[in-house]
Amino acid sequence: SASASASASASASASASARSFVDSVNSSYEKLHRAFEMQFWGTKMALSSPSYSVSELTRTKGEMEAFLSDPSRLAETRRLRSLVSASDPSAATLKMFERTFGCYIMESASARASRAKATEIEGGLENARNGLVLGAAVGADGALQEQCSVALRGKIRGDPEE
């Protein structure tokens, strides 16, 4: 019947739209998350390349969180969830998107400002941590002897006085 054919066509169209949306979100998020991860590990490991900095870490984290907290992305996710069947290949992914986007959206301007300030503070702490000298006070004079984290771990685990 014409009604059944129209319904099948609408279902196929919704499924194709959902697939396209999922692919687009995944592709965009992958780029943002990769940029953030590169900065995160570059700053965490205090890599000497000028391409890694706390300001870039803060920027890339902000861009990733802005993507995840976009209300229009949540609205589109919900719209598509309402159109596809529970057995649609994209249904589970859309459900996960809805949960994720819902967790990142902050409706209050003061909450968003607090989050931005917290991210700034995190960057400052990260920068300060990178300037710390790792080591232990050794010997009778308690002089600082620089050691890597692996050496310190071994000392703590193997020395009964530590």
DOLUMNU-882063 format. One record per residue (C-alpha): x, y, z; residue in one letter. Coordinates in steps of 0.001 Angstrom, whole numbers, plus 500000, padded with zeros to 6 digits. Example, Ala and Ser with C-alpha at 12.3 -4.5 7.8 and 13.67 -1.06 7.14 Angstrom:
# DOLUMNU-882063
512300495500507800A/513670498940507140S/
END
This chain:
# DOLUMNU-882063
500000500000500000S/500995503615499525A/500951504244503281S/503314501353504019A/505632502454501224S/505710506042502547A/506401504765506074S/509274502568504867A/510691505475502879S/510487507783505928A/512174505137508078S/514978504675505550A/515418508434505304S/515560508804509108A/518074505972509310S/520271507579506644A/520049510961508405S/520969509349511725A/523956507562510158R/525140510791508559S/524771512697511847F/526619510000513826V/529451509964511277D/529701513754511323S/529719513963515132V/532305511189515402N/534581512767512803S/534380516238514352S/534838514944517884Y/537811512810516880E/539651515897515577K/538863517947518688L/539699515146521100H/542964514337519325R/544057517997519490A/543225518054523208F/545003514735523892E/548133515897522072M/548243519003524262Q/547343517073527408F/550170514573527035W/552586517139525623G/552143519343528683T/551795516430531150K/555129515021529996M/556635518530529812A/557722517977526210L/560032520731525028S/558334521371521687S/556892524886521399P/553725523312519957S/552762522158523485Y/551645524783525961S/549201525285528790V/547406527959526768S/546934525495523883E/545810522808526330L/543231525207527743T/542098526241524265R/541735522703522930T/539913521565526067K/537541524520525727G/536858523706522074E/536165520063522868M/533838520947525747E/532053523580523635A/531399520908521021F/530017518506523630L/527859521172525259S/526224522552522109D/522449522531522752P/521676522259519025S/523658519008518846R/521609517591521735L/518376518747520090A/519317517076516794E/520260513896518643T/516863513822520337R/515047514558517081R/516801511701515309L/516237509328518250R/512520510006517960S/512570509102514254L/514595505887514206V/513474502541515539S/515168500991518568A/516647498369516234S/518224500970513924D/522031500587513827P/522418504220514994S/519905504021517871A/522382502963520561A/524914505574519463T/522268508307519485L/521273507259523009K/524913507522524103M/525235510929522407F/522142512144524248E/523598511129527611R/526994512629526828T/525731515947525474F/523257516216528352G/526100515875530852C/528134518681529278Y/525404521284528856I/525474523953531545M/522436526170531328E/523586528670533932S/525945531442532830A/527598531371536257S/528184527592535929A/529840528128532542R/531986530925533995A/532977528711536936S/533894525898534544R/536034528249532449A/537776529508535604K/538382525932536813A/539942525056533449T/542202528097533745E/543243527069537271I/543933523512536064E/546244524951533421G/548117526980536017G/548541523925538225L/549759521902535259E/552290524600534437N/553493524728538058A/553772520923538183R/555941520953535091N/558374523274536900G/558806520991539903L/562012519066540394V/561388515395541031L/563676513806543594G/564317512942547204A/566237514347550128A/569125511941550672V/572172511729552835G/572945513325556175A/572654516839554750D/569248516118553170G/570365517463549819A/567885517021546982L/568943514321544583Q/566990514462541331E/565428511125540431Q/562840509952537952C/559498508644539173S/560551505032538533V/563643505427540726A/561603507085543473L/559037504289543354R/561793501706543675G/563303503571546614K/559973503814548432I/559122500161547855R/562575498785548627G/563858500987551446D/562318500143554841P/563134503651556089E/561011505323553406E/
END
